[in-house]
Amino acid sequence: MTRSVLYTSSPLLASKTPVWRSKFMVAGLALGFATLAGRAAWVQVFGNDFFQRQGEVRFARTLELPANRGRILDRNGLLLATSVPSPSIWAIPEDVEADKGQLAQLARLLEMSPAELARKLQDEDKTFVWLKRQVDEPVAQKIAGLGLKGIYQRMEYKRRYPEGEAAAHVVGFTNVEDHGQEGVELAFNRELAGKPGSRRVIKDRLGRIVEDVVQQVPPVDGRDLQLSIDSKVQFFAWQKLRDAVTEHKAKAGSVVVLDAQSGEVLALANYPSYSPARRQNLSGAQLRNRALTDTFEPGSTMKPFIAALALQKGLVRPDTVIQIAPGRMNIGGSTIRDSHPHAELTVEQVIQKSSNVGTVKMAMQMSPRDMWELYTEAGFGQKPQVPFPGAVSGRLRPPKTWRPIEQATMSYGYGLSASLFQLARAYTVFARDGELVPVTLLKADAPAAGVRVIEARHARAVRHMLHMTTGPGGTAQKAQTVGYSVGGKTGTAHKQEGRGYADKKYRGFFVGLAPIEQPRIVVAVMIDEPSAGKYFGGEVAAPVFSATVQQTLRLLGVQPDMNVKPLVVVDAVEESF
C-alpha cells in the first residue's frame, strides 16, 4: 500500500519561506561564481606568471642540440681527431619498471655492478639521471631491445683519435662533455667546439615530446683545424723514440721536428705516451708533454752559440787556434775540464770535439750581457709562442747576477734551463743563416719571416762546424744519415737532484739540421736517464736523429745531396759535459 503525502496538511511544508533567505542563497551563489570568475581571471590573465613557470618546470624542457665538434687534420688532410655519433643512456628513476633479472641484464650491458645501477636509480624523486655516456652502438641496440620503461637514449658525439699514442701529446683529448682537456683539443677548444643549438618543447609525464614551444635554434658546428703536423713523420719519430727509450732502459724521451723554412712543427712526440681513447688509470708521467713542459740544462748544445757570438764580435775566426793544454782551467776556485785533453784546437775543432776549455776561453772574452742578449734573442728564458697548455719559459738569470764561474758554465750549458722545444727552435738560427724563425702548429703556405740574430756568414761558418761534429773525429758520428748531409751538436748533462747533481743520472740529447748546405729541417732528441750503460747524447740520441731525418726528408720530397754511405763508426768521441 502506497502512502501519499499531502503537502497542504504538513505544517512544515505549508509554512512560507522568508524572502531574505532566498535572496541570501541567491547572493551566496552569485558571490561564489564571482569568486571563481575572479580567481580564474587572476590565474589566466593577471597573475599567470607563477603558474606558467610552474607548468614549464613540470612539462617544458629546453633540449640542447649539440654541435658537431670540428675535425683535427694533419698537414696532408689525414684525420687526427674526429667526432662520431654515440648513444648515451639515461633514465627517469621514478618511472623505471623492471624486475631483478632485467636490471641485472642492463647492468651487465652498462659494464657496472647491479649495486651501482641500483644506487643511480634509488632516488624516486629524480626525473633525470645519466646511466652511462657514449656507449657503443651495438650495446645501445641491446639495451633498447630490453624494452624497459623509464630507460631512454640520447644521441651525443664521441671523439675518435686514429693516430692513438703516437700523436696523443699533440692532439690531446676531450672529456665526456666534449670540452678540450689537453693538447690542441684544449688550446683551440673555442674554434673546434662550435655553438650548440636549442629546442624548447613540452613533454608529458612519460618524457614524450608533445609539441615545440618556440622556433628551433640550429647548432653551429665547430670548424676543422689543419695542423702543421705530418702524421707519418709523427708516427715514425715516436716509434724510433720508443725503441730508443726501451733499448737504453731510459725513463722517458722526446723528439721535436721543425720545418726550418716555414717554422711549422712537423712532429712533437714523447714517450711514455697514452691512448686518448683509453684514459683509465693514467699517470702524470704519461700525460706530460715533456718536449714543452720539462726543462733541463742544455749542456754542450749551447757551445755553437758562443762560437757564433765570438765570430760576430770579431774575437776569433773559424781557424783561430786556442790553447787547450793541459785540458783544464781554474776560475774562481773551480776547475773546468775536458773529457779528453788536447794541446790546442781551432775554433772549428772546439765545437767538433766539444771542448769545455776552448768554449770558456772564448766566452770569457765577452761580457755577461753579450751572452745574455744572444741567448735571449735565440728564445731562451722566454715562453714559446705556441698555444700549448703548460709550455714553459725555462730559466735565464739577468747578467748582472752572473759571477765569473757562472758565466763560464753558462757558455757550455750549465746554469740555465730550457725545454727541448726551445732548443729546437733556437737552432733555426743556424738553419736559416742567422734568422730565428717563429714556429707554428697550424699549416703554413709560405716561408716564415725570421728575425736576424747573427750575420749570415757567421751562421754558415757555425753550420760547417756542426757538420764537422757528425764527421770523423766528431762527437756525433752516429747522427750521419744515408743520402743526406747533416750537422748538429751533442749534449750530455747531469740531472739536478736537490741542490746538486746526481752522479749517475744523465740526460743525453742531440740537436741538428739537414741537409747541411740548405737545411730544410731541425730535429731535436732527448733521452732521459738512460741506464743500460750508454748515456752520451752521441750514443743514445744521435741514432734517433739519424733515422728521423732520413724518413722526414724522404717524405718531404727533398732530394739526397750525398751519394756515399755514412762512415761506419767504431769509436765515437765522447763530448765534455
VEXKOLRO-220996 format. One record per residue (C-alpha): x, y, z. Coordinates in steps of 0.1 Angstrom, whole numbers, plus 5000, padded with zeros to 4 digits. Layout:
# VEXKOLRO-220996
REC   east   north     up
REC      X       Y      Z
...
# end
This chain:
# VEXKOLRO-220996
REC   east   north     up
REC   5000    5000   5000
REC   5014    5033   4989
REC   5011    5062   5013
REC   5006    5096   4997
REC   5019    5128   5013
REC   4996    5158   5015
REC   5018    5189   5013
REC   4988    5211   5023
REC   4983    5191   5055
REC   5020    5193   5065
REC   5027    5222   5088
REC   5065    5223   5078
REC   5058    5222   5041
REC   5029    5245   5042
REC   5048    5273   5060
REC   5061    5302   5039
REC   5099    5307   5034
REC   5111    5342   5043
REC   5121    5363   5013
REC   5155    5372   5028
REC   5165    5336   5030
REC   5160    5330   4993
REC   5178    5363   4985
REC   5207    5353   5007
REC   5211    5319   4989
REC   5210    5336   4955
REC   5235    5362   4967
REC   5258    5334   4981
REC   5257    5316   4948
REC   5264    5348   4929
REC   5293    5356   4952
REC   5307    5321   4948
REC   5305    5324   4910
REC   5321    5358   4912
REC   5349    5345   4934
REC   5356    5316   4909
REC   5355    5341   4880
REC   5379    5364   4898
REC   5402    5336   4906
REC   5400    5323   4870
REC   5408    5358   4858
REC   5438    5360   4881
REC   5451    5326   4871
REC   5445    5331   4834
REC   5452    5368   4829
REC   5466    5389   4858
REC   5487    5365   4879
REC   5495    5337   4855
REC   5533    5342   4855
REC   5537    5320   4886
REC   5515    5292   4872
REC   5531    5295   4838
REC   5565    5290   4854
REC   5553    5260   4874
REC   5538    5244   4844
REC   5570    5249   4824
REC   5591    5234   4853
REC   5570    5203   4852
REC   5564    5199   4814
REC   5585    5223   4794
REC   5621    5214   4786
REC   5649    5231   4767
REC   5667    5204   4747
REC   5703    5212   4738
REC   5711    5203   4702
REC   5749    5195   4703
REC   5772    5210   4677
REC   5794    5186   4659
REC   5830    5193   4670
REC   5854    5202   4643
REC   5879    5177   4630
REC   5916    5179   4636
REC   5936    5172   4604
REC   5973    5168   4597
REC   5990    5189   4570
REC   5980    5163   4543
REC   5944    5162   4554
REC   5946    5129   4573
REC   5924    5126   4604
REC   5940    5132   4638
REC   5907    5136   4656
REC   5870    5134   4646
REC   5836    5130   4662
REC   5812    5101   4657
REC   5776    5097   4669
REC   5774    5078   4701
REC   5743    5070   4722
REC   5741    5078   4759
REC   5718    5060   4783
REC   5696    5079   4808
REC   5666    5072   4830
REC   5637    5087   4849
REC   5641    5067   4881
REC   5605    5071   4893
REC   5593    5056   4860
REC   5616    5027   4858
REC   5598    4993   4858
REC   5620    4963   4857
REC   5625    4931   4876
REC   5658    4920   4891
REC   5667    4899   4860
REC   5662    4928   4837
REC   5682    4951   4859
REC   5710    4926   4860
REC   5710    4924   4822
REC   5711    4962   4820
REC   5739    4965   4845
REC   5759    4939   4825
REC   5754    4959   4793
REC   5765    4991   4810
REC   5795    4974   4824
REC   5786    4982   4860
REC   5776    4962   4890
REC   5738    4958   4899
REC   5746    4976   4932
REC   5760    5006   4913
REC   5730    5007   4890
REC   5707    5005   4919
REC   5724    5035   4935
REC   5717    5055   4904
REC   5681    5046   4904
REC   5673    5046   4941
REC   5661    5082   4944
REC   5625    5081   4931
REC   5622    5119   4932
REC   5647    5122   4904
REC   5634    5129   4870
REC   5667    5125   4851
REC   5699    5106   4857
REC   5727    5095   4834
REC   5734    5058   4835
REC   5763    5058   4810
REC   5775    5083   4785
REC   5786    5074   4750
REC   5782    5037   4747
REC   5789    5017   4715
REC   5760    5013   4690
REC   5757    4975   4694
REC   5753    4980   4732
REC   5727    5007   4727
REC   5707    4984   4705
REC   5708    4956   4730
REC   5696    4980   4758
REC   5667    4992   4735
REC   5659    4955   4729
REC   5652    4950   4767
REC   5622    4974   4763
REC   5625    4988   4798
REC   5601    5015   4808
REC   5618    5047   4821
REC   5651    5039   4803
REC   5659    5062   4774
REC   5687    5071   4749
REC   5701    5103   4737
REC   5725    5107   4707
REC   5758    5125   4715
REC   5792    5127   4699
REC   5822    5108   4708
REC   5858    5117   4699
REC   5880    5093   4679
REC   5918    5095   4676
REC   5931    5074   4647
REC   5968    5080   4655
REC   5965    5068   4691
REC   5996    5071   4713
REC   6019    5085   4686
REC   6001    5119   4684
REC   5984    5119   4718
REC   6005    5147   4733
REC   5999    5169   4702
REC   5962    5163   4698
REC   5952    5158   4734
REC   5916    5148   4742
REC   5882    5160   4753
REC   5860    5150   4783
REC   5826    5133   4781
REC   5810    5168   4777
REC   5832    5172   4745
REC   5853    5200   4761
REC   5890    5200   4753
REC   5912    5189   4782
REC   5947    5186   4768
REC   5968    5195   4737
REC   5953    5210   4706
REC   5918    5200   4718
REC   5922    5224   4747
REC   5943    5251   4730
REC   5918    5255   4702
REC   5887    5245   4720
REC   5867    5276   4711
REC   5873    5271   4674
REC   5866    5234   4674
REC   5836    5233   4697
REC   5812    5254   4677
REC   5779    5266   4693
REC   5752    5243   4704
REC   5716    5249   4693
REC   5684    5245   4714
REC   5648    5233   4711
REC   5621    5243   4735
REC   5594    5215   4739
REC   5565    5204   4760
REC   5568    5168   4774
REC   5543    5146   4790
REC   5550    5127   4822
REC   5564    5098   4802
REC   5591    5120   4787
REC   5575    5121   4753
REC   5576    5153   4733
REC   5541    5167   4728
REC   5549    5199   4709
REC   5575    5225   4702
REC   5570    5258   4721
REC   5593    5281   4702
REC   5613    5280   4670
REC   5643    5257   4670
REC   5678    5273   4671
REC   5700    5251   4650
REC   5736    5243   4662
REC   5767    5258   4646
REC   5793    5231   4640
REC   5829    5237   4650
REC   5854    5244   4623
REC   5880    5220   4611
REC   5916    5226   4622
REC   5945    5217   4599
REC   5978    5213   4618
REC   6013    5216   4606
REC   6019    5180   4619
REC   6027    5153   4594
REC   6012    5122   4608
REC   6037    5099   4590
REC   6067    5119   4604
REC   6050    5120   4638
REC   6045    5082   4639
REC   6079    5074   4627
REC   6096    5098   4652
REC   6075    5084   4680
REC   6083    5048   4670
REC   6121    5054   4669
REC   6119    5073   4702
REC   6100    5045   4719
REC   6126    5020   4706
REC   6155    5041   4719
REC   6139    5046   4754
REC   6133    5008   4756
REC   6168    4999   4743
REC   6186    5022   4767
REC   6162    5015   4796
REC   6155    5052   4799
REC   6129    5069   4820
REC   6115    5089   4791
REC   6123    5107   4758
REC   6111    5134   4734
REC   6115    5144   4698
REC   6108    5177   4680
REC   6109    5181   4642
REC   6106    5216   4628
REC   6105    5228   4592
REC   6133    5253   4591
REC   6118    5273   4562
REC   6082    5277   4573
REC   6086    5273   4611
REC   6060    5245   4611
REC   6061    5218   4637
REC   6062    5186   4617
REC   6064    5163   4647
REC   6063    5165   4685
REC   6065    5132   4702
REC   6070    5119   4738
REC   6074    5085   4754
REC   6059    5072   4775
REC   6025    5082   4760
REC   5989    5071   4763
REC   5959    5063   4742
REC   5934    5091   4741
REC   5906    5066   4737
REC   5915    5047   4769
REC   5924    5071   4797
REC   5917    5050   4827
REC   5945    5049   4854
REC   5967    5074   4836
REC   5997    5088   4854
REC   6011    5123   4852
REC   6043    5109   4835
REC   6022    5097   4806
REC   6001    5128   4802
REC   6030    5153   4804
REC   6041    5168   4771
REC   6078    5167   4781
REC   6091    5185   4750
REC   6073    5216   4762
REC   6069    5212   4799
REC   6102    5197   4811
REC   6133    5219   4813
REC   6169    5209   4816
REC   6203    5223   4814
REC   6211    5222   4777
REC   6248    5213   4782
REC   6271    5214   4751
REC   6243    5223   4727
REC   6250    5259   4738
REC   6286    5259   4726
REC   6277    5268   4689
REC   6261    5300   4701
REC   6293    5311   4719
REC   6313    5303   4688
REC   6288    5324   4667
REC   6290    5353   4691
REC   6328    5352   4692
REC   6328    5353   4654
REC   6302    5381   4653
REC   6323    5403   4677
REC   6355    5397   4657
REC   6372    5379   4686
REC   6381    5348   4666
REC   6380    5333   4631
REC   6370    5297   4624
REC   6407    5288   4621
REC   6418    5307   4652
REC   6439    5284   4674
REC   6430    5282   4711
REC   6454    5267   4736
REC   6437    5240   4755
REC   6465    5223   4774
REC   6466    5209   4800
REC   6429    5203   4794
REC   6416    5222   4824
REC   6414    5257   4838
REC   6406    5273   4871
REC   6381    5301   4876
REC   6372    5315   4910
REC   6384    5284   4927
REC   6365    5260   4905
REC   6381    5237   4879
REC   6367    5233   4844
REC   6379    5202   4825
REC   6376    5185   4792
REC   6368    5148   4789
REC   6397    5144   4766
REC   6427    5167   4769
REC   6441    5185   4738
REC   6471    5207   4733
REC   6454    5232   4710
REC   6423    5233   4689
REC   6409    5257   4663
REC   6375    5272   4669
REC   6360    5247   4645
REC   6377    5219   4664
REC   6365    5233   4697
REC   6329    5226   4685
REC   6338    5194   4668
REC   6354    5179   4699
REC   6330    5197   4723
REC   6358    5213   4744
REC   6347    5230   4775
REC   6380    5247   4780
REC   6380    5261   4745
REC   6344    5274   4748
REC   6351    5291   4781
REC   6382    5308   4768
REC   6360    5323   4740
REC   6332    5332   4764
REC   6354    5350   4790
REC   6365    5375   4763
REC   6329    5387   4762
REC   6307    5405   4788
REC   6279    5386   4805
REC   6254    5410   4789
REC   6267    5400   4754
REC   6260    5363   4762
REC   6226    5371   4778
REC   6215    5392   4749
REC   6223    5364   4724
REC   6206    5337   4744
REC   6176    5359   4748
REC   6174    5367   4711
REC   6176    5330   4704
REC   6145    5325   4726
REC   6159    5312   4758
REC   6143    5323   4790
REC   6110    5331   4772
REC   6079    5311   4768
REC   6075    5296   4733
REC   6048    5314   4713
REC   6027    5283   4707
REC   5992    5279   4721
REC   6001    5247   4740
REC   5989    5244   4777
REC   6019    5240   4800
REC   6046    5254   4778
REC   6074    5268   4800
REC   6099    5296   4796
REC   6129    5279   4812
REC   6154    5299   4833
REC   6179    5326   4822
REC   6190    5349   4850
REC   6198    5386   4844
REC   6235    5391   4835
REC   6242    5414   4864
REC   6239    5385   4888
REC   6264    5363   4870
REC   6297    5355   4887
REC   6327    5347   4866
REC   6323    5309   4872
REC   6286    5312   4863
REC   6295    5329   4830
REC   6319    5302   4823
REC   6295    5273   4830
REC   6267    5290   4811
REC   6289    5290   4780
REC   6286    5252   4779
REC   6250    5250   4791
REC   6251    5248   4829
REC   6233    5274   4850
REC   6204    5280   4826
REC   6175    5257   4816
REC   6154    5252   4785
REC   6128    5229   4770
REC   6136    5206   4741
REC   6112    5227   4720
REC   6131    5259   4728
REC   6163    5242   4719
REC   6150    5230   4685
REC   6137    5265   4677
REC   6170    5282   4687
REC   6188    5260   4662
REC   6168    5275   4633
REC   6193    5304   4637
REC   6219    5281   4621
REC   6195    5266   4596
REC   6182    5299   4584
REC   6215    5317   4580
REC   6213    5337   4613
REC   6175    5342   4615
REC   6153    5329   4643
REC   6121    5315   4628
REC   6087    5318   4645
REC   6071    5284   4650
REC   6035    5274   4643
REC   6013    5244   4649
REC   5990    5253   4621
REC   5997    5246   4585
REC   6015    5274   4567
REC   6016    5281   4530
REC   6047    5302   4527
REC   6082    5305   4543
REC   6081    5323   4576
REC   6098    5357   4581
REC   6127    5353   4606
REC   6143    5377   4630
REC   6180    5384   4625
REC   6201    5372   4654
REC   6236    5368   4639
REC   6251    5376   4605
REC   6245    5351   4577
REC   6282    5344   4571
REC   6288    5336   4608
REC   6258    5313   4609
REC   6271    5294   4578
REC   6305    5291   4595
REC   6290    5276   4626
REC   6268    5253   4604
REC   6301    5240   4589
REC   6313    5233   4625
REC   6281    5214   4632
REC   6287    5193   4601
REC   6322    5185   4614
REC   6307    5173   4647
REC   6290    5145   4628
REC   6321    5136   4607
REC   6353    5118   4615
REC   6367    5129   4649
REC   6334    5144   4660
REC   6312    5136   4689
REC   6281    5126   4669
REC   6292    5103   4641
REC   6261    5082   4647
REC   6239    5111   4636
REC   6250    5106   4600
REC   6222    5097   4575
REC   6223    5077   4543
REC   6220    5101   4513
REC   6218    5134   4533
REC   6245    5156   4549
REC   6237    5165   4585
REC   6251    5187   4612
REC   6243    5191   4649
REC   6256    5192   4684
REC   6255    5166   4711
REC   6248    5173   4748
REC   6251    5153   4779
REC   6241    5168   4813
REC   6240    5155   4848
REC   6205    5157   4862
REC   6198    5180   4891
REC   6189    5164   4923
REC   6181    5186   4952
REC   6207    5214   4953
REC   6233    5194   4935
REC   6237    5169   4907
REC   6231    5132   4906
REC   6263    5112   4900
REC   6248    5086   4877
REC   6217    5102   4863
REC   6220    5119   4829
REC   6201    5134   4800
REC   6215    5127   4766
REC   6204    5149   4737
REC   6212    5159   4702
REC   6200    5189   4681
REC   6208    5191   4644
REC   6197    5201   4609
REC   6198    5187   4574
REC   6207    5189   4545
REC   6238    5209   4556
REC   6240    5234   4527
REC   6203    5243   4525
REC   6187    5230   4557
REC   6151    5220   4555
REC   6145    5206   4589
REC   6157    5209   4625
REC   6154    5178   4647
REC   6160    5177   4685
REC   6161    5145   4705
REC   6163    5140   4743
REC   6167    5107   4762
REC   6160    5110   4799
REC   6180    5088   4824
REC   6194    5061   4801
REC   6205    5032   4824
REC   6217    5004   4801
REC   6254    5016   4801
REC   6254    5043   4774
REC   6243    5078   4782
REC   6262    5103   4760
REC   6240    5122   4736
REC   6261    5110   4707
REC   6253    5074   4717
REC   6216    5075   4728
REC   6200    5105   4710
REC   6220    5108   4677
REC   6208    5075   4662
REC   6171    5086   4667
REC   6180    5119   4650
REC   6196    5100   4621
REC   6166    5078   4614
REC   6141    5106   4618
REC   6160    5129   4595
REC   6162    5103   4567
REC   6125    5094   4569
REC   6113    5131   4572
REC   6134    5144   4542
REC   6122    5115   4521
REC   6086    5122   4529
REC   6091    5159   4522
REC   6105    5150   4488
REC   6139    5165   4495
REC   6165    5151   4471
REC   6195    5134   4486
REC   6227    5156   4485
REC   6252    5127   4491
REC   6260    5097   4470
REC   6280    5079   4496
REC   6271    5059   4527
REC   6278    5073   4561
REC   6310    5064   4579
REC   6309    5032   4599
REC   6316    5044   4634
REC   6339    5023   4655
REC   6346    5046   4684
REC   6329    5079   4687
REC   6345    5108   4705
REC   6327    5115   4738
REC   6317    5150   4745
REC   6326    5171   4775
REC   6298    5180   4799
# end
